[in-house]
Amino acid sequence: MTNTSRTWRPALDVHREFCTTDPNGKLLGLKGNQNSLDNLLRKHGQLLERLDVIRHSPASNRTIADPDRFGLVVFELLTTGSPPEGTTTAAAA
């Protein structure tokens, strides 16, 4: 997959924005801090990577996120336990 049509941002920034400004994120009561993101990634990080919502660079130890898809996918994962329909990939199935 190429990066031609997306803008990636630091995962903590995207997570913080989801938790503080997105109405669906605010409903979940997440703090939007590093601990909150670490807990999310501990539980759902591998699936989020397979869905290409986040990417982790071992070389720089940075995690980036797709801000256009992060909120929708995370909200569904946290409220239903599975990603939204149409976001699964062969690797995630």
N, C-alpha and C positions, 0 to 999 in steps of 0.2 A: 504494500500500500504506500502511496506517495503522500507527501505533505503539501500538494499543490493547492488544495482547496480549504485548508484549515489553518487556524492560528492557534498555536499551543501556548499555554501560560503555566507558570509554576503551580503545581497542584495545591499547595497551601493557599494561594491567593484565590483560586477557583473555589476551593472548599469553603473558605471563609465567606466569600461572596454568596455562595449557595445558602449557607447557614444564617446569614444576617440580612440579606436583601431579597432573596427568592421566597415568595410566600409559602411555597411547599416546603422548602428547607426550614423556614422559621417554625412551621407547624411541628416539626420533629424535635425541636428543642435542643439541637446540637449546638455545641459551643463555637465551632469554627476555628479552634486552635490546633496546634500541632498534635496534641494528645488525641483529639477527636479524629483528625485525619489518620493518625497512626492506627487507631482502633478500626476505622473503616477499612483501611488497606490490609490490616491483619486478617480481617474476616472476608473481604470481598476483592482484595487486590489482584489476585490471579485472574478472576473472572473479568474485572475491569480492564486488565491488560489484554486478555483474549478478545474482548469486545472493542478494543482500540479506543477506549475512553481515556485511559492513562497510559503513559509510557515511562519506563524507568531506565535511566542510563547508569549502568554499573561504573562506567569510567568516571563520571562526575558525581555519582551518588545523588542525583537529582531526579525528582519525579515531576513530570509535566502532565497537564490534563487538557482535554478538549472542552473549552468552556461552553460550547454550543450543545454538547451531549451530556456533560457531567450531571447536571441537575436532574434531568429526566430519568436517566439510568439509575442514579443513586437513589432517588425517591422511590422508584419501583422496587429496587432491591431491598430497601429498608422497610417498605410497607407490605410487599407481597412475597418477598423472598426470591423473586426471579426478575430478570431484566424485562423491559417492555417487549411486546411482540415485535418482530422484525429486526431486533438488534442482535439476535444470536448469530453466531458464525459456526461453521463446521467444527472449529476447534473448541467452541464453548458448549456445543451440544453434547 
